[in-house]
Amino acid sequence: MPRSLVLGNGNILVCLDQYGQLRDFYFHYVGLENQMYKGCVGRIGVWIENQFSAITDPDWQILVDYKYETLIGNIVAVNPRLELELKFSDCVYNEKNIFIREVSVRNKAQREREIRVFFNHQFHLFESKVSDTGYFDPQDNTIVHYKGRRLMVIGGEHNGKSFSDYTIGVFGIEGKQGTWFDCFDGLLSKNPVEHGPVDSSIAFEQKVDANGEFNFHYWLCIDKTLHDVKALHKLVLQKGPSHIEKTTSDFWKAWVNKNDIDLTGLPRPVSDLFKKSLLIMRTHLDNTGGIIASGDSDMLQFGKDTYSYVWPRDAAFVATALDNAGYHEVVRRFFDFANSVISDDGYFYHKYRPDKSLGSSWHPWT
């Protein structure tokens, strides 16, 4: 399925599906590597009145879009049967490699209820299914997933505390299905460590008054050392996740309007689409110059490869559009990329990886 939201900052690219689930998480190039390689899903569910509901269940009504003139995701999920509404405000911090979700949970019933919201995380770090480690760190109440120089920290904030429940498990081998199934009874087993193909789940909970709501944040930080990734987590706590979302929103509003393009005379839906297109194209452009075709990895389930490559011709179309819109500084990076990969004979190969290495091909040499 095409991704419904793509969020990024030129160093990482995060893709979400039509349910608001994490499906792709690229670092440390846009398009390379996918730390949720080959079918990993960041699932979402709620437990309420002794029943569990995954957000993919058919009784959820979900709208996915961007907030106006920004790369801030805006997701509204309503379940009439459960009398429940979830709102997600999602962003990738424009300055650092941090993905943040602000979640609002509204109890639409006429009675007080205890509500628990669960998030599951599956990773294949370095695009490999083996040798990952996941552990709970009691010093700062985070979960860490790591393999070598790829480390992710999962943190949260609710009423001055972190997430209320957690567990870590193994999925995809020996018949094990991971910690997602541990969420179904509303309680997690608090297993503190696993290695192999590792997943984790966390929960946030609160008793909510009739027609009341509760709010929380959670985030994923990624870097190459434990010290650096924990520094990102501390940065979120210091600045505050709401502040980071606000400054990220301001950054993209300024970026998309910086050239003062005259859109008068165009219908509002057309001008809105123009600005949204600029922002989405920017997410596919790595800060080192590569412009990938797509971050959607679903093709791996059915074929041999993805579209997370730089096709010189297709990337040139995007670069031309951005150049015509006045975004010369980002286009110049693509020209530098192209200049560095062109062959000694003066032509381009079929496609390239975002790190400028040669991409896979089906073009014959005979």
N, C-alpha and C positions, 0 to 999 in steps of 0.2 A: 504494500500500500504506500502511496506517496505520503511523505511526512507532512503533518498539519502545521507544525511550527518548527522553524530553524532559528537558533539563537547562537550568537558567537561574538568574538572580539578580534578575529584575525589570528589568534593562537589556538583556540579551541572552537569546536563546532558541536553543538548539542541539538539533537533532533528528537521531536516528540510526535507521537502518533495521534490518531483522531480521538483517543481516550485521554490524552494528556500524559501517557506513559513515556518514560525515557526509552528510546530505542537505539540511539547512536550517541557516542561520546568520543569525539576525536581529539587527540593530543599527541605530539606537540606541534603538528601541522594541521591545517584545515584539510581534512580528508585522509590523514595518516597520523598515528594508527587509530583504528576504532577499538576503544577499550571495552566496548560492548559487542565484540565481534560475533558474527554468525548466530543470530537468534536470541541474544540476551534481551531481556525485557525488565524494565523497572516498574513492577506492578503496583497498583493502588487498590486498597479495599477499606471497608468500614465494618465495624462490629457494633451492633446496637440492639438492645432488647433480645439478647441471646441468639442473634442471627448475624451471619457474615454475608456481605455483598461485595463482590469485586466490581470495579468500575466498568468492566467490560460486560457485565450482565445486561440483558436486554431492557430492563426497566429503568435504566439510566438515560436521561436526555441530556446530551452534551453539545455545547457550542464552543468552538475553538477559534480564536482570532488574535490579532495583535492590538495593543492599545495604540491609539491614534499617533502617528508620526514617530513611533518608537520601535525598538526591538524588545518590547516587554510583552510576554504572552498573557493573554486574558482568556481563561477557561472557566466556564460555568457548567456545573454538572448537577442536575436535579433528579431526585428519585421520588416520584409522587407516592409510591407504595410505602416507602420508609419515612415519608414526610421530612426529607433531608435535602439540603443544598450545600454543595461545596464550590468554593471559588478559589482559583489558583492564579496568582500573579507571578510569572516566571521571568528570570533574566539571567544573562551571563554578564558579569561585571566587566565593563569596558576596559578597566585598568589591570585586572588580575584574573587568573584562571579559576574563577569561582562561579558555580551555578547556584542560584538562590530561588527558593519557592516560598512565597507568602501564601498561607492557606487560611481561609475563613470557612468555618463550619456553622451552618445555621440549622437549629432545631425548629422545624416548622410545625411540630405537634403542639397540642394544647396541654402538655405535661412535661415535667422535668425528666430528662433522660441522660444516662451516661453514654457518651459517644467515644469510640476509639477509632483513630485513623491510622492505617498501616501503609508503610512503604517498603517494598522489597527491592533489593539491588542485586543484579547479576552482572559480573564483570569477567571478561577474558582479557586480562592485561597483556599488552604487547601482542594482541591478536593471537593468543595461544591459550589453550584450555588447561594447561598443566602448570603446576608449581606456584600458584597464587597462594597467598596467606591472607586471612582476615582475622582481626582480633578486636576485642573491646578494650579500650584504654580507660581505666577507672580514674586516672589523674585529671582528665578533662571531660570525661563522659562522651567520648567519641568512638566511632568505629573506624578502623584503618584497614584498607585493602592494599596490598602491595605485591609487587614482583620486581626485584631489581630497582631500576631507575624509574619505575612507574608506581606512584603512591597516591591513593585517594583517601581523604578524610571526610567522614559523614558526621555532621554536627547539627544541632538544633537549638531552638530557644522557645520556651513556652512559660510564661510567668516567671522569668528569671532562672529557669532550669532548662536542662537538656530534654531529650526525648524520655518518655516514661518507661519504656520497655524495649528489649532488644534480644536478638539471638543471631548466631552465625552457624552456617551449615555448608553442606556440599550438595551440588546438583549435577545431574547429567552423567553420573557414573554409578555402577554397582546398583542400579535400580533406584538410586536416591533422587528425590525430586526437589530438594532444597527447602528453605525455611518458609517459603510462601504457604505451604500447607500447614505450617505451625501457627499461622495467623488465624485459622478458621474457627478456633474455639475462643478467640479473643485474648489469649494469653501466650506469651512467648517464653521459651525455655531458658533464656539467658545463657546459652552455651557461649563461652568466652573466646574460643579460638578454633579455627579449622585451617587446613591447607589442602591444596588440590584445586579443582574447579569450585571456587568458594562463592557463596551468596550470603546476604545478610538481610534482616528485616528489623524495622524499628516501628514504634507506635507512639502516638500522642493521644492523651485522653483527658476528658473533663466532664463533670456533670453540668448540663446546660439547661437553663430555665426554659419554660415554654416560650416559644418564639424568640429565644435568645440565641447567642452565637459565641463561639470562642475562636481565637486566632493564634497562629503559631508560625514560625519560620523553620525551614530546614535547608541545608546546603551541602554541596559537594565541592571539595577543593582538590586540585590535582597539581602535582609537581614531581620533581625528580629525586628529592631527598626528604627524609622524615622531618628534618629541621625546617626545610622550606615549606613543606605542605602544612605543618603545624603552625607556622607563622601566618599562613593564609587564614587558617581557622581563627587564630587570635585576632587577626585584622577584622574579620567579620564581627567578632564580639566587641572590639574596640569602637569601630565605626557605627555598628548597628546595621542589621540587614535592611531595615527600612530606609536608612540613609543611603546605603549602596544602591538600592533600587531607584531612589529619587535621582541621584547623581547620574546613574546610567541612563535613565529616561531623559534627563536634561541633555546629556551628551548626544544622544541619537536625534533628539529634536533639533538641536543646533546643527548637527551634521547634515540632516536631510533638507534643511532650509538654508544652508550656508551660501548657496549660489544665487539665492533670490530669483529663481526662475519664474518668469511671468506665466502663470497658469490661468489668468483671467479669461473668461469666455468658455472655459472647459466646465462641463458638469462636475459637481462635487465627487461623484463616484469615480470619475476618470482621473481627476487630480489626486484623489486618495490612492488609487491603484498605482499611479506613477510613483508616488513617494514610497509606497510599500514595496514596489519592485526594486527601487534603488536600495532599500535597506536589505532586502532578501539577497540581492546580488552581492552586496558587501559581505554578507556572512560567508559566502562561498569563495571569498578572496583571502588567501593566506597573506600574512604580513610580509612574507618573503617573496611574494609575487605570483604564486600559482593560483589559477582560478579553476576550481574543479567543476565538473558537470553536475554532480549530485552527491549528497551525503547519505542518501537512502540506501541501506545495506540489504534490503529485503531480497534483492536479486540473488544473494548468496544462498538462499533457501531453495532456489530453483535452477541455478546455473553455476557458472565457473568463476564469476567475478562481479565487481560492482562498477559504478560510474564515478567513483571518487578519484578520478584521474584528471590531468590537465591535457585536454585536446587542444593543440595550438590554434586550430581554426575556430572551434567553438569558444574558446577563451577569448579570442580576438573579437568575436561578436560582442561579448560582454564588455570587454575593454573599450570598444568603440562606443557603446551606449553610455558607459560611465564618462568617457572622455567628452562626448557631446553634451553631457549634463554638467560638465565643468569640474569633475572630480579627477583632476590631472595627477594629483599626488599619489593616489592609489593605483592609477593606470601606469604610472611610471615604473612602479615595482614590477608589473607584469612585463613591460618591455625589457627590464633588466633580467627578469627570469628567462624570457625568450632568448635574449642575447647570450645568456650563459649556457643554454642547452642546444642551440643550433649547431649542426654538424660542421665539420671542417669543409665539407663540400657545399655548404650553403643551403641545406634543407633541414626540415624538422622530421623526426621520427613520428610514428603513429600517435603515441601519447606518452605522457610522463607522470611519474609520481610527484606529489607536492614537494618532496625533498630534492627534486631535479634529477632523480635517477630514472632510468628507462622503464616505461610501463609495459604491461603485457600487450600482446598484439595477435591479431588473426590475419595480418597482411603477409602474403608470401614474399620471398626474396628471389624467386625464380621467374 
